[in-house]
Amino acid sequence: MERLPGFSGLTAFYAAARHGTLTAAAQELNVSQPAVSRRIATLEADLGSALFDRSHKPARITQSGKDLLQALHSGFGQIEDAVSQIRKAAETRVVTVTAPSGFVGFWLIPHLGELEQAFPDVTIRIISQEYGEAVRPGDLVIRFGLPGGGGEEERRLLSDEVYAAVSPLYLSRLGMTAEGYDFSRMTFLTMEAARSQWHDWPSWFKSAGQAMPDRARVLDFSSYAMLVNAGLAGQGVFLAWGGVLDSFLQTGALLRLQAPTTTSARGYFVALRDGAAAKGDVGEILDWIVEKADLEG
């Protein structure tokens, strides 16, 4: 590999060739004019070729100088572009939120417009995860489970109320209403793989003081987002968490069965990732999410 000349000589030549004078080059590089002249002379000695014809006043660039200038213009142009992009990225304020897919799809995304309006200079990055997956990195981490699993500074979001939700189309097909229904004729939408984390049907019926129907028909899903979409499509009845699906209740896409109210120690919790508290934007966005969830929970 060919040995390259010193960087100081290349930058001195590049500045002098672009500006046409040593004085302007010295001002750009914040050095003296003699220093620029010495660096160019050292570069010429290294290359074994004159880069300026000094028999003219002002000095004219030689063919060797033109060849080198063309190469430097391309190289330094790419460096300038890269530096500009790096500086812009460093100036961009980014906050990453990691949350379960159901919370992301049914609560966070519907509120993104308000969140971006509240923090117009911050880029919000969302990372969705399924139950059972390792927690992915984020400035803010939202999880579902029992309290105390995310540190002492963790804060609860939304309600602890769990209710049975269903599509009105499903009830109509079965000849039922939200007030008059028969669980024994319904299909239960479940997440068997997440039973250890989720508030499932057996625990809901137990909390409600009722017996779950024998030989209940079940459709099982691997994610809550899939389960809710199946419910919206009229495939069965499912459990909803207070505050998460309110928009569907308001539009009538879902109905809440007039069943006993139950609560659970499980719920959604949010906390700062270790070290993220140093970023002011992160704490402010956490407070915004908590306050918004408190209003709707």
C-alpha positions as a Python dict, from the first residue, in 0.01 Angstrom:
ca = {
    (1, 'M'): (0, 0, 0),
    (2, 'E'): (137, 340, -102),
    (3, 'R'): (245, 556, 191),
    (4, 'L'): (33, 872, 216),
    (5, 'P'): (179, 1218, 280),
    (6, 'G'): (121, 1395, 612),
    (7, 'F'): (-232, 1521, 668),
    (8, 'S'): (-119, 1872, 763),
    (9, 'G'): (51, 1917, 424),
    (10, 'L'): (-255, 1792, 236),
    (11, 'T'): (-491, 2024, 422),
    (12, 'A'): (-257, 2321, 369),
    (13, 'F'): (-238, 2254, -4),
    (14, 'Y'): (-615, 2194, -30),
    (15, 'A'): (-691, 2526, 140),
    (16, 'A'): (-437, 2722, -66),
    (17, 'A'): (-556, 2569, -395),
    (18, 'R'): (-922, 2645, -319),
    (19, 'H'): (-867, 3001, -196),
    (20, 'G'): (-588, 3095, -439),
    (21, 'T'): (-373, 3264, -173),
    (22, 'L'): (-164, 3154, 124),
    (23, 'T'): (-315, 3431, 336),
    (24, 'A'): (-672, 3299, 295),
    (25, 'A'): (-552, 2941, 355),
    (26, 'A'): (-378, 3049, 676),
    (27, 'Q'): (-697, 3218, 798),
    (28, 'E'): (-903, 2904, 732),
    (29, 'L'): (-653, 2679, 911),
    (30, 'N'): (-591, 2931, 1189),
    (31, 'V'): (-212, 2922, 1141),
    (32, 'S'): (44, 3171, 1010),
    (33, 'Q'): (110, 3220, 639),
    (34, 'P'): (473, 3096, 670),
    (35, 'A'): (342, 2780, 838),
    (36, 'V'): (116, 2710, 538),
    (37, 'S'): (409, 2770, 302),
    (38, 'R'): (632, 2528, 498),
    (39, 'R'): (369, 2256, 502),
    (40, 'I'): (319, 2281, 125),
    (41, 'A'): (695, 2276, 67),
    (42, 'T'): (725, 1962, 284),
    (43, 'L'): (443, 1800, 86),
    (44, 'E'): (610, 1882, -245),
    (45, 'A'): (937, 1735, -121),
    (46, 'D'): (758, 1419, -15),
    (47, 'L'): (584, 1388, -353),
    (48, 'G'): (892, 1483, -554),
    (49, 'S'): (690, 1724, -763),
    (50, 'A'): (602, 2094, -751),
    (51, 'L'): (237, 2167, -685),
    (52, 'F'): (261, 2541, -758),
    (53, 'D'): (457, 2725, -1027),
    (54, 'R'): (612, 3006, -824),
    (55, 'S'): (767, 3179, -1126),
    (56, 'H'): (435, 3361, -1162),
    (57, 'K'): (274, 3612, -930),
    (58, 'P'): (42, 3491, -794),
    (59, 'A'): (167, 3131, -811),
    (60, 'R'): (-17, 2901, -1050),
    (61, 'I'): (-116, 2545, -973),
    (62, 'T'): (75, 2285, -1177),
    (63, 'Q'): (-71, 1978, -1348),
    (64, 'S'): (45, 1765, -1054),
    (65, 'G'): (-131, 2010, -826),
    (66, 'K'): (-451, 1985, -1032),
    (67, 'D'): (-444, 1605, -1015),
    (68, 'L'): (-396, 1611, -639),
    (69, 'L'): (-662, 1879, -593),
    (70, 'Q'): (-918, 1670, -783),
    (71, 'A'): (-845, 1367, -564),
    (72, 'L'): (-858, 1573, -245),
    (73, 'H'): (-1179, 1743, -350),
    (74, 'S'): (-1347, 1403, -381),
    (75, 'G'): (-1199, 1266, -58),
    (76, 'F'): (-1253, 1574, 156),
    (77, 'G'): (-1602, 1614, 10),
    (78, 'Q'): (-1696, 1268, 137),
    (79, 'I'): (-1540, 1344, 475),
    (80, 'E'): (-1734, 1672, 500),
    (81, 'D'): (-2060, 1493, 416),
    (82, 'A'): (-1993, 1224, 678),
    (83, 'V'): (-1902, 1483, 943),
    (84, 'S'): (-2220, 1680, 865),
    (85, 'Q'): (-2438, 1372, 905),
    (86, 'I'): (-2265, 1272, 1229),
    (87, 'R'): (-2310, 1621, 1373),
    (88, 'K'): (-2678, 1629, 1276),
    (89, 'A'): (-2733, 1288, 1435),
    (90, 'A'): (-2559, 1404, 1753),
    (91, 'E'): (-2781, 1711, 1768),
    (92, 'T'): (-3101, 1505, 1722),
    (93, 'R'): (-3279, 1432, 2049),
    (94, 'V'): (-3400, 1071, 2047),
    (95, 'V'): (-3594, 890, 2320),
    (96, 'T'): (-3656, 517, 2285),
    (97, 'V'): (-3959, 353, 2444),
    (98, 'T'): (-3972, -26, 2484),
    (99, 'A'): (-4317, -174, 2556),
    (100, 'P'): (-4531, -487, 2507),
    (101, 'S'): (-4688, -509, 2161),
    (102, 'G'): (-5043, -475, 2296),
    (103, 'F'): (-4962, -156, 2485),
    (104, 'V'): (-4779, -18, 2181),
    (105, 'G'): (-5057, -98, 1936),
    (106, 'F'): (-5362, -7, 2143),
    (107, 'W'): (-5246, 274, 2372),
    (108, 'L'): (-4912, 424, 2272),
    (109, 'I'): (-4960, 455, 1895),
    (110, 'P'): (-5304, 624, 1930),
    (111, 'H'): (-5135, 881, 2158),
    (112, 'L'): (-4824, 939, 1944),
    (113, 'G'): (-4968, 1250, 1780),
    (114, 'E'): (-5024, 1414, 2119),
    (115, 'L'): (-4683, 1299, 2241),
    (116, 'E'): (-4504, 1442, 1937),
    (117, 'Q'): (-4696, 1767, 1972),
    (118, 'A'): (-4589, 1791, 2336),
    (119, 'F'): (-4223, 1721, 2243),
    (120, 'P'): (-4178, 1857, 1888),
    (121, 'D'): (-3796, 1860, 1907),
    (122, 'V'): (-3765, 1496, 2018),
    (123, 'T'): (-3768, 1190, 1792),
    (124, 'I'): (-3969, 911, 1958),
    (125, 'R'): (-3843, 561, 1876),
    (126, 'I'): (-4072, 268, 1963),
    (127, 'I'): (-3952, -88, 2028),
    (128, 'S'): (-4228, -349, 2057),
    (129, 'Q'): (-4180, -680, 2233),
    (130, 'E'): (-4386, -991, 2297),
    (131, 'Y'): (-4448, -1161, 2630),
    (132, 'G'): (-4163, -1389, 2733),
    (133, 'E'): (-3902, -1205, 2526),
    (134, 'A'): (-3599, -1054, 2696),
    (135, 'V'): (-3647, -684, 2764),
    (136, 'R'): (-3492, -485, 2481),
    (137, 'P'): (-3295, -168, 2549),
    (138, 'G'): (-3485, 156, 2574),
    (139, 'D'): (-3462, 487, 2759),
    (140, 'L'): (-3809, 412, 2894),
    (141, 'V'): (-3910, 52, 2962),
    (142, 'I'): (-4278, -41, 2995),
    (143, 'R'): (-4354, -396, 3106),
    (144, 'F'): (-4652, -605, 3207),
    (145, 'G'): (-4646, -815, 3521),
    (146, 'L'): (-4648, -801, 3897),
    (147, 'P'): (-4526, -488, 4080),
    (148, 'G'): (-4166, -469, 4192),
    (149, 'G'): (-4016, -641, 3891),
    (150, 'G'): (-3862, -329, 3741),
    (151, 'G'): (-3695, -150, 4030),
    (152, 'E'): (-3799, 81, 4311),
    (153, 'E'): (-3861, 380, 4082),
    (154, 'E'): (-4116, 194, 3870),
    (155, 'R'): (-4457, 361, 3829),
    (156, 'R'): (-4789, 197, 3748),
    (157, 'L'): (-4983, 288, 3436),
    (158, 'L'): (-5357, 273, 3372),
    (159, 'S'): (-5603, 75, 3582),
    (160, 'D'): (-5588, -257, 3765),
    (161, 'E'): (-5938, -343, 3642),
    (162, 'V'): (-5987, -643, 3414),
    (163, 'Y'): (-6313, -693, 3223),
    (164, 'A'): (-6463, -915, 2954),
    (165, 'A'): (-6480, -749, 2612),
    (166, 'V'): (-6650, -862, 2295),
    (167, 'S'): (-6747, -741, 1949),
    (168, 'P'): (-7116, -642, 1912),
    (169, 'L'): (-7118, -843, 1588),
    (170, 'Y'): (-7021, -1154, 1783),
    (171, 'L'): (-7298, -1098, 2038),
    (172, 'S'): (-7549, -1036, 1760),
    (173, 'R'): (-7450, -1357, 1587),
    (174, 'L'): (-7514, -1549, 1909),
    (175, 'G'): (-7838, -1364, 1979),
    (176, 'M'): (-7697, -1207, 2296),
    (177, 'T'): (-7646, -860, 2443),
    (178, 'A'): (-7391, -709, 2680),
    (179, 'E'): (-7648, -743, 2957),
    (180, 'G'): (-7788, -1082, 2859),
    (181, 'Y'): (-7524, -1336, 2763),
    (182, 'D'): (-7420, -1696, 2824),
    (183, 'F'): (-7049, -1769, 2873),
    (184, 'S'): (-7108, -2140, 2809),
    (185, 'R'): (-7190, -2068, 2443),
    (186, 'M'): (-6892, -1840, 2387),
    (187, 'T'): (-6540, -1899, 2256),
    (188, 'F'): (-6269, -1777, 2493),
    (189, 'L'): (-5967, -1606, 2339),
    (190, 'T'): (-5655, -1683, 2543),
    (191, 'M'): (-5278, -1650, 2565),
    (192, 'E'): (-5181, -1984, 2717),
    (193, 'A'): (-4808, -1926, 2668),
    (194, 'A'): (-4829, -1613, 2886),
    (195, 'R'): (-5052, -1752, 3164),
    (196, 'S'): (-4778, -1706, 3424),
    (197, 'Q'): (-4767, -1333, 3341),
    (198, 'W'): (-5119, -1258, 3221),
    (199, 'H'): (-5446, -1242, 3415),
    (200, 'D'): (-5611, -1541, 3243),
    (201, 'W'): (-5968, -1665, 3231),
    (202, 'P'): (-5948, -1912, 3524),
    (203, 'S'): (-5811, -1640, 3754),
    (204, 'W'): (-6069, -1390, 3624),
    (205, 'F'): (-6360, -1624, 3695),
    (206, 'K'): (-6215, -1700, 4037),
    (207, 'S'): (-6187, -1327, 4116),
    (208, 'A'): (-6544, -1278, 3995),
    (209, 'G'): (-6669, -1555, 4222),
    (210, 'Q'): (-6795, -1760, 3929),
    (211, 'A'): (-6718, -2101, 3784),
    (212, 'M'): (-6563, -2113, 3439),
    (213, 'P'): (-6775, -2320, 3198),
    (214, 'D'): (-6668, -2682, 3161),
    (215, 'R'): (-6512, -2777, 2827),
    (216, 'A'): (-6496, -2414, 2721),
    (217, 'R'): (-6410, -2354, 2357),
    (218, 'V'): (-6072, -2182, 2335),
    (219, 'L'): (-5870, -2001, 2069),
    (220, 'D'): (-5510, -1949, 2175),
    (221, 'F'): (-5275, -1674, 2056),
    (222, 'S'): (-4908, -1593, 2108),
    (223, 'S'): (-4954, -1216, 2143),
    (224, 'Y'): (-5212, -983, 2291),
    (225, 'A'): (-5227, -780, 1969),
    (226, 'M'): (-5335, -1090, 1777),
    (227, 'L'): (-5586, -1178, 2048),
    (228, 'V'): (-5750, -833, 2040),
    (229, 'N'): (-5766, -832, 1662),
    (230, 'A'): (-5942, -1168, 1677),
    (231, 'G'): (-6188, -1020, 1925),
    (232, 'L'): (-6253, -722, 1699),
    (233, 'A'): (-6316, -966, 1414),
    (234, 'G'): (-6587, -1137, 1619),
    (235, 'Q'): (-6403, -1458, 1700),
    (236, 'G'): (-6485, -1469, 2072),
    (237, 'V'): (-6472, -1300, 2411),
    (238, 'F'): (-6146, -1183, 2570),
    (239, 'L'): (-6006, -1003, 2874),
    (240, 'A'): (-5924, -634, 2848),
    (241, 'W'): (-5726, -411, 3080),
    (242, 'G'): (-5878, -86, 3201),
    (243, 'G'): (-5757, 205, 2987),
    (244, 'V'): (-5589, 5, 2710),
    (245, 'L'): (-5885, -43, 2474),
    (246, 'D'): (-6096, 259, 2566),
    (247, 'S'): (-6090, 394, 2210),
    (248, 'F'): (-6268, 79, 2086),
    (249, 'L'): (-6531, 109, 2359),
    (250, 'Q'): (-6591, 473, 2268),
    (251, 'T'): (-6645, 392, 1899),
    (252, 'G'): (-6861, 89, 1972),
    (253, 'A'): (-6622, -153, 1804),
    (254, 'L'): (-6612, -339, 2136),
    (255, 'L'): (-6859, -381, 2419),
    (256, 'R'): (-6792, -445, 2782),
    (257, 'L'): (-6997, -733, 2918),
    (258, 'Q'): (-7202, -644, 3223),
    (259, 'A'): (-7010, -891, 3438),
    (260, 'P'): (-6863, -859, 3788),
    (261, 'T'): (-6572, -617, 3817),
    (262, 'T'): (-6239, -778, 3896),
    (263, 'T'): (-5897, -632, 3970),
    (264, 'S'): (-5547, -773, 3950),
    (265, 'A'): (-5212, -698, 4108),
    (266, 'R'): (-5067, -738, 3761),
    (267, 'G'): (-5055, -441, 3531),
    (268, 'Y'): (-4842, -212, 3317),
    (269, 'F'): (-4540, -47, 3480),
    (270, 'V'): (-4292, 208, 3345),
    (271, 'A'): (-3941, 292, 3460),
    (272, 'L'): (-3629, 469, 3341),
    (273, 'R'): (-3352, 252, 3210),
    (274, 'D'): (-3039, 273, 3427),
    (275, 'G'): (-2855, 595, 3345),
    (276, 'A'): (-3134, 739, 3133),
    (277, 'A'): (-3239, 974, 3411),
    (278, 'A'): (-2952, 1201, 3311),
    (279, 'K'): (-3142, 1289, 2991),
    (280, 'G'): (-3402, 1550, 3072),
    (281, 'D'): (-3626, 1456, 2778),
    (282, 'V'): (-3662, 1101, 2907),
    (283, 'G'): (-3793, 1201, 3248),
    (284, 'E'): (-4032, 1454, 3097),
    (285, 'I'): (-4174, 1198, 2854),
    (286, 'L'): (-4213, 945, 3135),
    (287, 'D'): (-4412, 1201, 3335),
    (288, 'W'): (-4626, 1277, 3029),
    (289, 'I'): (-4709, 907, 2975),
    (290, 'V'): (-4790, 855, 3343),
    (291, 'E'): (-5015, 1163, 3361),
    (292, 'K'): (-5196, 1072, 3039),
    (293, 'A'): (-5248, 715, 3158),
    (294, 'D'): (-5375, 837, 3497),
    (295, 'L'): (-5639, 1048, 3322),
    (296, 'E'): (-5761, 751, 3118),
    (297, 'G'): (-5701, 459, 3353),
}
